Amino acid sequence: MTTKIDQMAKAIETDAGEALPDLRQALSEALAHTGRVTTPAQILLRQAREKSGLTQSAFADRIGTPVATLRDWEQGRFAPPGGVLCLLRLLIKHPELAVELAEADPA
């Protein structure tokens, strides 16, 4: 197994043009299925929040969700509902909608 990991790491580092210090450990975890799994919903959520430039707390407020729920979604404890996923896709493609959400908020 170590030889396979070393071969893969060397190929990836060659493509990257630099040494990647934690790569061998990450590959080992991936092959052993013990590493962290990131879901597409988590990636979508983080992309939308990063595009908005808001903190977790501010983004949760902007989309009308408790910050604890947003954290659960980002950490993969629970998946966001379909309507939220749709909103996230819109916010990624049209970040200005986050501003419009804030302006439309009656609170």
trRosetta pair geometry for C-beta under 8 A, 3 or more apart (Angstrom, degrees):
i j d omega theta_ij theta_ji phi_ij phi_ji
1 4 5.7 -57 -156 36 37 112
1 5 6.4 36 150 -19 69 106
1 28 7.7 85 146 -126 115 82
1 31 6.8 159 -161 124 110 149
2 5 5.6 -55 -148 38 34 112
2 6 6.2 35 154 -20 67 106
3 6 5.7 -53 -146 37 31 112
3 7 6.3 33 154 -21 64 105
4 7 5.8 -54 -149 35 30 112
4 8 6.4 26 155 -15 64 107
4 31 7.5 118 103 -110 124 159
5 8 5.9 -57 -147 39 30 108
5 9 6.0 29 155 -20 66 110
5 24 5.7 82 154 -149 117 81
5 27 4.9 144 -142 109 91 126
5 28 5.6 15 -116 -71 149 78
5 31 6.9 -108 -81 0 99 148
6 9 5.7 -55 -142 38 29 111
6 10 6.2 31 158 -21 64 106
6 24 7.2 14 -87 -117 56 115
7 10 6.0 -54 -148 34 27 110
7 11 6.5 25 155 -17 62 107
8 11 5.8 -59 -152 36 31 110
8 12 6.3 26 155 -16 67 108
8 27 5.6 157 92 -144 131 148
9 12 5.8 -57 -146 39 30 108
9 13 6.0 26 158 -16 67 110
9 20 7.4 -142 -159 60 90 103
9 23 5.0 130 -133 118 99 119
9 24 5.0 -8 -85 -80 153 78
9 27 6.0 -121 -65 -1 92 154
10 13 5.9 -57 -142 41 28 108
10 14 6.2 33 155 -24 63 106
11 14 5.7 -53 -148 33 28 113
11 15 6.5 27 153 -16 62 105
12 15 5.7 -55 -151 37 32 110
12 16 6.1 24 153 -13 67 110
12 20 6.8 -51 116 24 111 141
12 23 6.2 -174 88 -162 136 142
13 16 5.5 -57 -140 44 33 108
13 17 8.0 -145 167 21 54 11
13 18 6.7 -106 -160 88 80 35
13 19 5.7 14 -147 -111 130 40
13 20 5.6 -145 -94 8 90 93
13 23 6.8 -162 -61 37 98 169
14 17 7.5 31 178 -71 29 40
16 20 6.2 51 64 -45 164 117
20 23 3.8 74 99 -40 111 122
22 25 5.2 -57 -168 45 70 114
22 26 5.7 73 134 -27 87 105
23 26 5.6 -60 -147 38 31 111
23 27 6.2 29 158 -18 68 107
24 27 5.8 -53 -144 38 30 110
24 28 6.2 34 154 -22 63 107
25 28 5.6 -54 -149 35 30 114
25 29 6.4 29 154 -17 65 105
26 29 5.8 -55 -149 38 30 109
26 30 6.2 31 153 -21 64 108
26 35 6.5 66 -152 -115 60 149
27 30 5.6 -54 -145 36 32 113
27 31 6.3 27 158 -15 66 107
28 31 6.1 -58 -147 39 27 106
28 32 6.2 12 157 -6 63 114
29 32 5.8 -66 -142 48 28 103
29 34 5.0 -101 -151 74 77 83
29 35 3.2 98 134 -61 118 99
29 36 7.9 17 144 6 141 58
30 33 7.5 25 -178 -75 30 38
30 35 5.2 -22 -67 16 56 140
32 35 7.7 109 64 -20 85 81
37 76 7.3 147 89 -161 78 163
38 42 5.1 -117 -167 78 80 135
38 43 6.1 87 147 -53 114 93
38 76 7.0 -129 -127 -65 46 135
39 42 4.8 103 56 1 77 100
39 43 7.2 -143 97 -2 45 85
39 76 5.7 137 4 -119 110 105
39 79 7.0 -79 116 -103 162 99
40 43 5.6 -56 -149 38 36 112
40 44 6.1 40 153 -22 68 107
41 44 5.6 -53 -146 37 31 114
41 45 6.3 34 155 -21 64 107
41 73 7.0 -98 140 -171 111 93
41 79 5.2 89 52 -145 171 88
41 80 5.8 -178 -174 29 123 91
41 85 6.3 -70 -122 -100 94 111
42 45 5.8 -56 -148 36 30 112
42 46 6.4 25 157 -14 65 107
42 73 7.2 175 -100 152 65 66
42 74 6.1 96 -143 -153 85 38
42 75 7.7 147 -121 -26 123 3
42 76 5.3 -29 -68 -70 135 89
43 46 6.0 -57 -147 39 29 107
43 47 6.2 30 155 -20 65 108
44 47 5.8 -57 -148 36 27 111
44 48 6.4 25 157 -18 64 107
44 85 6.4 38 114 -142 155 80
44 88 4.9 86 149 128 104 139
44 89 6.9 -32 -158 -68 123 70
44 92 7.2 -88 -158 -41 74 141
45 48 5.9 -57 -149 35 28 109
45 49 6.3 21 157 -13 65 109
45 70 7.6 168 -175 -160 129 78
45 73 5.5 167 -105 132 166 114
45 74 5.6 -137 112 -90 135 72
45 80 6.5 141 -78 -16 123 139
45 88 5.9 -68 -91 -124 51 148
46 49 5.8 -58 -144 41 31 107
46 50 6.0 29 159 -17 67 110
46 74 6.3 100 -69 -135 87 98
47 50 5.9 -58 -143 40 27 108
47 51 6.2 28 158 -20 64 108
47 88 7.7 93 71 172 91 105
47 92 5.4 24 124 -109 112 121
48 51 5.9 -55 -147 35 27 111
48 52 6.5 25 154 -19 62 107
48 59 7.8 125 115 -160 90 132
48 87 8.0 75 -152 118 158 74
48 88 4.2 -107 -44 -153 155 82
48 89 7.9 -64 -78 -47 121 21
48 91 4.4 67 -151 88 106 122
48 92 5.1 -80 -89 -58 74 84
49 52 5.7 -57 -152 35 32 111
49 54 6.2 -97 -162 66 75 86
49 56 7.0 10 -159 -96 149 54
49 59 4.5 -10 -126 -109 97 169
49 74 7.8 -19 3 -92 152 125
50 53 7.4 38 178 -71 36 38
51 91 6.6 150 79 140 126 87
51 92 5.7 141 2 -123 160 55
51 95 4.8 -132 150 -95 107 118
52 59 5.8 124 75 -105 146 103
52 62 7.0 -177 -176 70 154 167
52 91 6.4 -21 -61 175 109 122
52 95 6.1 -176 -89 -151 54 96
52 98 4.4 153 -124 -109 110 170
54 58 3.9 -129 -170 95 108 114
54 59 4.1 145 97 -60 123 82
54 62 6.3 -69 -126 -10 179 141
54 98 7.3 -155 -18 179 130 142
55 58 4.7 88 49 13 81 101
55 59 6.7 -151 86 -5 37 89
56 59 5.9 -61 -143 41 25 107
56 60 6.1 28 158 -22 64 109
56 67 5.8 91 132 -154 97 99
56 70 5.6 162 -171 111 92 130
56 71 6.3 50 -176 -72 146 82
56 74 7.2 -81 -118 -10 118 156
57 60 5.9 -54 -147 34 25 111
57 61 6.5 25 154 -17 61 107
57 67 4.9 -11 -109 -103 62 139
58 61 5.6 -55 -151 37 32 113
58 62 6.3 36 150 -25 65 106
59 62 5.4 -51 -147 33 34 116
59 63 6.5 9 162 0 67 105
59 70 6.6 138 94 -149 100 155
60 63 6.5 -70 -147 48 27 91
60 65 4.9 -100 -158 81 77 83
60 66 6.4 -25 174 131 130 17
60 67 4.1 179 42 -89 166 60
60 69 7.1 133 -140 61 119 86
60 70 4.1 -114 -89 -19 107 144
61 64 7.6 30 -177 -75 30 31
61 67 7.6 -7 -41 -62 75 93
62 98 5.8 12 174 -161 146 89
62 101 5.4 81 179 104 87 129
62 102 5.9 -42 -125 -70 94 87
62 105 7.7 -107 -136 -54 47 141
63 70 7.8 121 57 -89 121 118
63 84 7.1 77 165 -135 137 94
63 87 6.4 123 -138 132 118 146
63 101 7.0 -11 -87 173 51 157
64 105 7.9 -177 -70 -115 96 108
65 69 5.0 -111 172 80 102 125
65 70 5.4 118 107 -55 122 93
65 84 7.5 50 -68 -115 144 131
66 69 4.5 92 66 2 87 104
66 70 7.2 -155 97 -5 47 84
67 70 5.4 -50 -149 36 40 115
67 71 6.4 43 152 -21 68 102
68 71 5.7 -51 -150 35 32 113
68 72 6.5 36 150 -21 63 103
69 72 5.5 -51 -150 34 34 114
69 73 6.5 34 151 -18 65 103
69 78 7.6 -56 -155 66 72 134
70 73 5.7 -55 -152 36 33 111
70 74 6.2 28 153 -16 67 107
71 74 5.7 -56 -143 40 32 108
71 75 6.0 15 162 -6 67 113
72 75 6.2 -65 -140 47 24 99
72 77 4.2 -78 -159 62 81 116
72 78 4.7 21 143 26 116 103
73 76 7.8 39 177 -68 28 26
73 77 7.7 -71 -56 49 22 76
73 78 6.1 -52 -80 79 60 80
73 79 7.0 69 -130 -151 81 20
73 80 4.7 38 -130 -54 135 93
73 84 7.7 -94 -121 130 158 150
80 84 3.9 -101 167 89 120 135
80 85 5.7 151 94 -53 110 77
80 88 7.4 95 87 -25 158 135
81 84 5.2 96 60 8 70 103
81 85 7.3 -131 106 -6 37 90
82 85 5.5 -54 -147 34 36 113
82 86 6.4 38 154 -21 67 103
83 86 5.6 -52 -152 33 33 114
83 87 6.5 35 150 -18 64 104
84 87 5.5 -52 -149 37 35 114
84 88 6.3 40 151 -24 66 103
85 88 5.6 -50 -148 32 32 114
85 89 6.6 35 153 -20 63 101
86 89 5.9 -53 -153 32 31 111
86 90 6.6 31 150 -16 63 105
87 90 5.6 -57 -153 37 34 113
87 91 6.3 32 152 -19 68 107
88 91 5.6 -55 -145 37 32 110
88 92 6.4 35 154 -22 65 102
89 92 5.8 -52 -150 31 31 112
89 93 6.6 16 157 -5 64 109
90 93 6.1 -67 -149 46 30 101
90 94 5.8 -34 172 41 70 107
90 97 5.8 -24 138 47 103 170
91 94 6.8 -77 -121 69 22 66
91 95 6.3 55 179 -108 65 47
91 97 5.7 -119 -101 71 63 116
91 98 5.7 70 -140 -58 108 96
92 95 7.5 7 -143 -67 16 77
94 97 4.7 67 111 -19 104 111
95 98 5.8 -30 -177 9 59 114
96 99 5.5 -44 -166 30 56 113
96 100 6.6 55 139 -18 73 101
97 100 5.2 -52 -148 39 43 113
97 101 6.3 52 150 -27 69 98
98 101 5.6 -46 -151 29 32 115
98 102 6.8 33 150 -18 61 101
99 102 5.7 -53 -155 34 35 111
99 103 6.4 30 150 -15 67 107
100 103 5.6 -56 -145 40 35 110
100 104 6.0 28 157 -16 68 111
101 104 5.9 -63 -144 42 27 106
101 105 6.5 45 152 -44 62 98
102 105 5.7 -40 -154 6 32 119
